[in-house]
């Protein structure tokens, strides 16, 4: 049988198998990624995009605290509309982490991508804020609002001229990290911030978030907790349609506020 026919018969079906996809993703990661530890030394103006009122604390709360401690100006924008309780919690969280401003847009959870006004608002925010760094959920997160937030950011970036560095963060499905930030010095602030958002389910949410941060610390030396990111630039964000998932890791579902 010709080699090409053998390939069609055996290798193409193999690529569809879960284990084979895992192997290809792992191979791609090991071949292409260089993991860098730590934050840039120069001060920056930072925007953190979130779907919900607790995403920033769970996904990158430790890094936000470190940025604020380093004199960086950090703003947080929530795409979904917040209740009065969520707004109060967000302000409390901002005070804990050191965030400069928090803003709730008027998006409806579960419908973010269909609400085109969000793209225009994010684009305007990017242009007016002149941010050096933008944090956003990565595009293949297990929650549709999280992945839709990335798509909205991607569209907003396409219609703006912003040239910022981008830090994609993980929430429910681990990403293939190329940037690790040790957060031992801010992990208590992260835990406190999660509790401010989640008065009824803070113990479980904190436990899940910190368990992932402890796992991520394996990529650093002599640290106990770390947050993982996929660091890229504008051009990569605009063409980012396929990105390998962290192999062999299950989805972690964080309970929404008010749930246990």
RODO-2510 file (C-alpha; in nm, 4 decimals, decimal comma):
residues 260
     n   res          X          Y          Z
     1     x     0,0000     0,0000     0,0000
     2     x     0,1432     0,3456    -0,0909
     3     x     0,2726     0,5572     0,1973
     4     x     0,0150     0,8295     0,1375
     5     x    -0,2684     0,5780     0,1562
     6     x    -0,1271     0,4353     0,4788
     7     x    -0,1186     0,7811     0,6282
     8     x    -0,4810     0,8446     0,5368
     9     x    -0,5877     0,5092     0,6731
    10     x    -0,4051     0,5113     1,0051
    11     x    -0,2602     0,8460     1,1055
    12     x    -0,5532     1,0753     1,0231
    13     x    -0,7984     0,8734     1,2390
    14     x    -0,5378     0,8609     1,5161
    15     x    -0,5312     1,2404     1,5375
    16     x    -0,8977     1,2336     1,6376
    17     x    -0,8312     1,0097     1,9341
    18     x    -0,8225     1,1901     2,2699
    19     x    -0,4875     1,0461     2,3764
    20     x    -0,3337     1,1267     2,0401
    21     x    -0,4569     1,4886     2,0599
    22     x    -0,3046     1,5057     2,4071
    23     x     0,0293     1,3837     2,2681
    24     x     0,0256     1,6287     1,9765
    25     x    -0,0592     1,9180     2,2116
    26     x     0,2178     1,8216     2,4502
    27     x     0,4683     1,7868     2,1647
    28     x     0,3695     2,1294     2,0284
    29     x     0,4071     2,2843     2,3726
    30     x     0,7481     2,1325     2,4429
    31     x     0,8755     2,2277     2,0977
    32     x     0,7615     2,5896     2,1012
    33     x     0,7289     2,7270     2,4541
    34     x     0,9828     2,8930     2,6783
    35     x     0,8522     2,9516     3,0298
    36     x     0,9603     3,2824     3,1837
    37     x     0,9155     3,3519     3,5536
    38     x     0,8265     3,6892     3,7037
    39     x     0,6910     4,0306     3,6080
    40     x     0,8532     4,3089     3,4028
    41     x     1,0495     4,5602     3,6109
    42     x     0,9260     4,8734     3,4360
    43     x     0,6001     5,0278     3,5561
    44     x     0,2957     4,9845     3,3360
    45     x    -0,0685     5,0813     3,3035
    46     x    -0,2689     4,7603     3,3190
    47     x    -0,6218     4,6613     3,2136
    48     x    -0,7819     4,3392     3,3372
    49     x    -1,0834     4,2179     3,1382
    50     x    -1,3287     3,9850     3,3146
    51     x    -1,6584     3,8206     3,2374
    52     x    -1,7828     3,8119     3,5961
    53     x    -1,7178     3,9968     3,9182
    54     x    -1,4718     3,7446     4,0615
    55     x    -1,2683     3,6351     3,7590
    56     x    -0,9788     3,8702     3,8275
    57     x    -0,9288     3,7389     4,1819
    58     x    -0,9429     3,3721     4,0838
    59     x    -0,7461     3,3989     3,7601
    60     x    -0,4774     3,6532     3,8398
    61     x    -0,5453     3,8094     4,1800
    62     x    -0,1953     3,7407     4,3075
    63     x    -0,0348     3,8995     4,0017
    64     x    -0,2652     4,2025     4,0235
    65     x    -0,1639     4,2553     4,3866
    66     x     0,2050     4,2346     4,2950
    67     x     0,1573     4,4812     4,0090
    68     x    -0,0184     4,7268     4,2386
    69     x     0,2493     4,6860     4,5065
    70     x     0,5049     4,7696     4,2387
    71     x     0,3390     5,1043     4,1646
    72     x     0,1529     5,0000     3,8486
    73     x    -0,1935     5,1416     3,7790
    74     x    -0,4430     4,8565     3,7356
    75     x    -0,8030     4,8921     3,6137
    76     x    -1,0571     4,6104     3,6060
    77     x    -1,3493     4,5978     3,3611
    78     x    -1,6317     4,3453     3,4020
    79     x    -1,8269     4,2769     3,0833
    80     x    -2,1375     4,1482     3,2601
    81     x    -2,3591     4,3871     3,4503
    82     x    -2,3175     4,3681     3,8251
    83     x    -2,5803     4,3600     4,0936
    84     x    -2,5526     4,6084     4,3782
    85     x    -2,3989     4,3353     4,5940
    86     x    -2,1445     4,2491     4,3245
    87     x    -2,0498     4,6158     4,2862
    88     x    -1,9887     4,6461     4,6591
    89     x    -1,7839     4,3252     4,6557
    90     x    -1,5821     4,4459     4,3565
    91     x    -1,4926     4,7695     4,5343
    92     x    -1,3889     4,5737     4,8431
    93     x    -1,1759     4,3447     4,6264
    94     x    -1,0171     4,6438     4,4523
    95     x    -0,9185     4,7886     4,7882
    96     x    -0,7626     4,4579     4,8948
    97     x    -0,5594     4,4108     4,5760
    98     x    -0,4806     4,7802     4,5213
    99     x    -0,6792     4,8209     4,1962
   100     x    -0,7292     5,1795     4,0798
   101     x    -1,0716     5,1554     3,9117
   102     x    -1,3450     4,8959     3,8599
   103     x    -1,6093     4,9280     3,5886
   104     x    -1,9153     4,7157     3,5125
   105     x    -2,0459     4,7154     3,1565
   106     x    -2,4041     4,6200     3,0735
   107     x    -2,3561     4,2731     2,9276
   108     x    -2,5868     3,9845     3,0109
   109     x    -2,4253     3,6624     3,1280
   110     x    -2,4589     3,3887     2,8668
   111     x    -2,5166     3,6439     2,5887
   112     x    -2,1972     3,8479     2,5865
   113     x    -2,0858     3,7647     2,2334
   114     x    -2,4211     3,8606     2,0813
   115     x    -2,4134     4,2055     2,2402
   116     x    -2,2128     4,4014     1,9860
   117     x    -2,2008     4,7200     2,1937
   118     x    -1,9486     4,5472     2,4218
   119     x    -1,6928     4,5355     2,1395
   120     x    -1,7233     4,9108     2,0855
   121     x    -1,6965     4,9810     2,4575
   122     x    -1,3876     4,7660     2,4994
   123     x    -1,2286     4,9216     2,1913
   124     x    -1,2904     5,2691     2,3342
   125     x    -1,1509     5,1608     2,6704
   126     x    -0,8330     5,0316     2,5047
   127     x    -0,7848     5,3533     2,3079
   128     x    -0,8620     5,5993     2,5867
   129     x    -0,6732     5,4099     2,8563
   130     x    -0,3531     5,3671     2,6530
   131     x    -0,2755     5,0485     2,8429
   132     x     0,0643     4,8871     2,8256
   133     x    -0,0571     4,5451     2,9434
   134     x    -0,3950     4,3746     2,9027
   135     x    -0,5070     4,0670     3,0938
   136     x    -0,7905     3,8603     2,9478
   137     x    -0,9291     3,5060     2,9866
   138     x    -0,7727     3,2681     2,7373
   139     x    -0,9896     3,1727     2,4365
   140     x    -1,0422     2,8042     2,5153
   141     x    -1,1690     2,8262     2,8693
   142     x    -1,4462     2,5861     2,9669
   143     x    -1,6994     2,8598     3,0449
   144     x    -1,8599     3,0235     2,7432
   145     x    -1,8603     3,3711     2,9001
   146     x    -1,4849     3,3473     2,9550
   147     x    -1,4091     3,2393     2,5981
   148     x    -1,6547     3,4978     2,4636
   149     x    -1,4747     3,7689     2,6590
   150     x    -1,1596     3,6821     2,4666
   151     x    -1,3465     3,6947     2,1352
   152     x    -1,4882     4,0359     2,2211
   153     x    -1,1408     4,1566     2,3170
   154     x    -1,0036     4,0147     1,9911
   155     x    -1,2660     4,2038     1,7883
   156     x    -1,2050     4,5237     1,9849
   157     x    -0,8315     4,4967     1,9297
   158     x    -0,8872     4,4518     1,5556
   159     x    -1,0691     4,7865     1,5253
   160     x    -0,8224     4,9779     1,7426
   161     x    -0,4573     5,0658     1,6980
   162     x    -0,3494     4,9537     2,0447
   163     x    -0,0069     4,7852     2,0635
   164     x    -0,0109     4,6371     2,4138
   165     x     0,1362     4,3190     2,5587
   166     x    -0,1307     4,0612     2,6380
   167     x    -0,1480     3,8201     2,9308
   168     x    -0,4093     3,5469     2,8824
   169     x    -0,5118     3,3888     3,2120
   170     x    -0,6802     3,0631     3,3088
   171     x    -0,9993     3,0063     3,5050
   172     x    -1,1542     2,6635     3,4463
   173     x    -0,9293     2,4875     3,1942
   174     x    -0,5503     2,5236     3,2328
   175     x    -0,3674     2,6830     2,9431
   176     x    -0,0242     2,6127     2,7994
   177     x     0,1778     2,8622     2,9987
   178     x     0,4778     3,0560     2,8737
   179     x     0,4840     3,3013     3,1651
   180     x     0,4733     3,2090     3,5344
   181     x     0,4385     3,4609     3,8170
   182     x     0,5313     3,3441     4,1688
   183     x     0,2700     3,4813     4,4104
   184     x     0,3925     3,3675     4,7514
   185     x     0,4117     3,7336     4,8541
   186     x     0,0502     3,8050     4,7572
   187     x    -0,1327     3,4733     4,7926
   188     x    -0,3005     3,5833     5,1176
   189     x    -0,4326     3,8952     4,9437
   190     x    -0,5632     3,6780     4,6603
   191     x    -0,7429     3,4527     4,9074
   192     x    -0,8890     3,7536     5,0857
   193     x    -1,0041     3,9045     4,7536
   194     x    -1,1821     3,5829     4,6541
   195     x    -1,3547     3,5848     4,9920
   196     x    -1,4695     3,9436     4,9350
   197     x    -1,6426     3,8353     4,6137
   198     x    -1,7779     3,5087     4,7503
   199     x    -1,9014     3,5455     5,1065
   200     x    -2,1059     3,2254     5,0883
   201     x    -1,8643     2,9983     4,9025
   202     x    -1,5224     3,1493     4,9678
   203     x    -1,3646     2,8411     5,1235
   204     x    -1,4353     2,6148     4,8257
   205     x    -1,3439     2,8778     4,5669
   206     x    -1,0202     2,9645     4,7416
   207     x    -0,9300     2,5984     4,7822
   208     x    -0,9742     2,5305     4,4106
   209     x    -0,7883     2,8429     4,2999
   210     x    -0,4944     2,7943     4,5344
   211     x    -0,4691     2,4244     4,4462
   212     x    -0,4091     2,5260     4,0865
   213     x    -0,1599     2,7909     4,1940
   214     x     0,0285     2,5323     4,3962
   215     x     0,0390     2,3042     4,0920
   216     x     0,1726     2,5890     3,8799
   217     x     0,4534     2,6463     4,1287
   218     x     0,6147     2,3274     3,9982
   219     x     0,7348     2,5338     3,7011
   220     x     0,9281     2,7653     3,9341
   221     x     1,2040     2,6987     4,1810
   222     x     1,1578     2,7380     4,5557
   223     x     0,8057     2,8842     4,5484
   224     x     0,4787     2,7466     4,6825
   225     x     0,2220     2,9328     4,4693
   226     x     0,2266     3,0715     4,1149
   227     x    -0,0131     3,1956     3,8472
   228     x     0,0199     3,0908     3,4840
   229     x    -0,0317     3,2962     3,1704
   230     x     0,0043     3,2810     2,7947
   231     x     0,2003     3,5970     2,7095
   232     x     0,1685     3,7321     2,3554
   233     x     0,1371     4,0470     2,1480
   234     x    -0,1365     4,2105     1,9429
   235     x    -0,0572     4,0217     1,6227
   236     x    -0,0720     3,6836     1,7907
   237     x    -0,4022     3,7658     1,9588
   238     x    -0,5569     3,8605     1,6268
   239     x    -0,4650     3,5289     1,4658
   240     x    -0,5143     3,3101     1,7733
   241     x    -0,7693     3,0500     1,6650
   242     x    -0,6101     2,7305     1,7912
   243     x    -0,4093     2,6965     2,1077
   244     x    -0,3098     2,3753     2,2853
   245     x    -0,4742     2,2918     2,6156
   246     x    -0,2710     2,1838     2,9158
   247     x    -0,2601     1,8059     2,8658
   248     x    -0,4318     1,5710     3,1049
   249     x    -0,6032     1,8320     3,3226
   250     x    -0,9720     1,8297     3,3988
   251     x    -1,2031     2,1292     3,3950
   252     x    -1,2323     2,3035     3,7307
   253     x    -1,5762     2,4589     3,7821
   254     x    -1,5782     2,7395     4,0355
   255     x    -1,9190     2,7943     4,2033
   256     x    -2,0893     3,1184     4,1156
   257     x    -2,1543     3,3762     4,3882
   258     x    -2,4265     3,2621     4,6246
   259     x    -2,3751     2,8937     4,5472
   260     x    -2,1936     2,6401     4,7610
***
